[in-house]
């Protein structure tokens, strides 16, 4: 017996004792199963048997989610082969949603859904069916359980539950360097059609980055991306269901990518000669001047060590690094004397402390500059010719008698008279 059910995709058949057993899907068909027969031995007859047909003939039921028709949605039909169509059989329905979501025509066994359903809220309903005699009210069949599945439609767009994302990748990375993997979740049924098959693409962020359309892995797409040129990138990622086909739903997220620093730049002095003026009265150990080399790298990659190149003129001075400013601080090791030497010249070398072997071919990661120091003459006090004078005088020497002389000299340039 053929019955109509345009939504049936899978045939369920009730076998021995009223149990339901699923068969392979039969799309767009409503079928009555061929009755399976139980073989019941007849006493006294060894080879003879009495054949008794089973009772229920079932369809597997599906109902389309988000149905918006004006009439209740037809789901399927229950029928017992004991029903001869004379109104002696009554069909009843119980279980999930019976009476509130699904109704049954007690006479025909037709099932309808009376409200719109959401598969993502509840994917299936488990119900029980019963056929009873109208007159005796006794069951004609054992009560049997079956399932009405909610058939998916593409009503959910992909969502990035963990977005927006933050990621980093070292500057100067090769093409194809791994950055991050994003993942979009689609609440539609992944086992039915393409509603939950997501394809990833980049809407903003090319040509710097690429994304694998299937896995969502983001990689670098350009070589030699330089942090000192551009450090921050905002990449807009789209996930589209239906395999990316026209009509699919889409969701987006942003990925903020930072290029982290590597030591790809050597320190460089902004000028080749530094001029300093130092008073000759400066104390040993005092800082007499600062010079600085510039390194565009960041953090430890920009740390600089300064050294005075051995040679004439540098033995009176020392240089250390200011950890906060990365400047070279020149200090006095020995006293200065303008009258002895008025100027000093020496070379200073600036080099990185933390080298990256990948960039050795760029050249030496150091630079040199010349420091010229002019000693300033200061107004110093006169200096006696001797630290101590000894003189003898007779007693009773008249007042005003010269008994000796002391001498002092002003050693400054353009010396003035001494009093």
C-alpha positions, 0 to 999 in steps of 0.5 A, a space after each residue: 500500500 503506497 502512502 504520500 510523504 514528500 519529506 521521508 528520507 529513510 524507511 523504518 520498518 517494524 519487525 517481530 513483536 512491534 520493534 522498529 528497525 531502520 533500513 537504508 535511506 529512500 529519498 523522496 519515497 513513502 513505502 510500505 514494507 513487505 511483511 516479514 513472516 514469523 514461522 510458528 511450528 504447529 504441534 504434531 507436524 514436523 515439517 509444516 508451519 503456520 505463517 503469521 504476518 506482523 502487524 505494523 507498517 511504518 515509515 521513517 519520519 522527517 520534518 523540515 525545520 523552520 517551516 513557515 507554511 500556512 498549513 500544518 506540515 505533513 510528517 508521515 503516516 502510521 498504518 497497521 495492516 489490521 486496519 481494514 479501513 472500516 473505522 475500527 482502528 484508532 491511532 494514538 501518539 505519545 512521547 516528545 511533543 505529542 499533542 503540542 508539537 505533533 498531532 495524529 489523525 486518530 482514524 487515518 494515522 496521518 501525523 502533522 507538525 503544528 509549529 515551526 521547529 529548530 533543529 539546532 534547538 532539538 534535533 529529534 523527537 522520540 515518540 510512541 505509537 499505539 493502534 487500539 480497537 475502537 470498540 474494545 479499547 484494547 491494543 491491536 499492536 504492542 506499543 512501539 517507539 519511533 523517531 521524528 528527525 528535524 531535517 536541517 536547512 542552512 539557517 545559521 552562519 559560521 561564527 568565530 567563537 574565539 575572535 577577535 584574535 591576536 597573533 604575532 610572527 617574527 619579522 623577516 620570516 620566510 613565505 609560508 611561516 605559520 601565524 595562527 589557526 582560526 576556527 569558525 563553528 556552524 550550528 547547522 547539521 554537518 552530516 547533511 548537505 553543505 550547510 556546515 561545510 565552511 570555507 575560509 578566505 581573507 577579505 583584508 590583509 593581502 598580499 601580506 598573509 594567506 589562509 588555507 580555505 579548509 583548515 583556517 591556518 594563516 601564514 605569511 605570504 610575502 618575504 622580508 616583512 620588516 617590523 621597522 617599516 610596518 609593525 601592526 597588521 589587521 587581517 579580516 577573515 571570512 568563513 562561508 558555509 555551503 562550501 563557499 558557494 553562492 548563497 552561503 551564509 558568512 561570518 567574519 572576524 579580525 586577526 591583529 598580527 604583530 611583527 616581532 623584532 629580530 636583530 636585523 639592523 646594526 647600530 649606526 652612529 648618526 655622525 662620524 665625529 663627536 666634539 666634546 669640551 671638558 674643563 681641565 678641572 674635571 674630577 677623575 671618574 666623572 662623566 664628561 660627555 655622551 655619544 649615541 649610536 642608533 639601532 632601529 631594533 627593539 628590546 635586547 636586539 637594540 642593546 649596544 656595547 661601546 668600546 674605545 679603540 686602542 690607540 693614542 689619545 684614549 688611555 685617559 678615558 673610559 666608556 660605558 653604556 647607559 642601560 636606559 638610553 643605550 648611550 655611551 657615557 665617556 668618563 675621565 680616568 686620569 686628571 687633565 691639564 690644559 697646559 700639558 695637552 689641550 686636545 685628545 682624539 680617539 675612536 669609539 666602536 658600537 656593537 650589538 650584544 645579541 647577534 642573529 646568525 641569519 643576518 651576518 651576511 648583511 655586514 658587520 653589526 658594529 660601527 665606529 666614530 671619532 671623538 675629539 675632546 678639547 680641554 678647557 683652560 680654567 682660572 687656577 690659583 698661582 703656584 709657589 715655586 717651593 712647597 716650603 721656604 726656610 729663612 733665618 733672621 738675627 735677633 734684634 733685626 730692625 723692623 723693615 729688614 728684608 729677610 728673604 723672598 717667596 715666588 709664585 707663578 700663574 700657570 694659566 695662559 695669558 697669566 696675570 701678575 701675582 700679588 
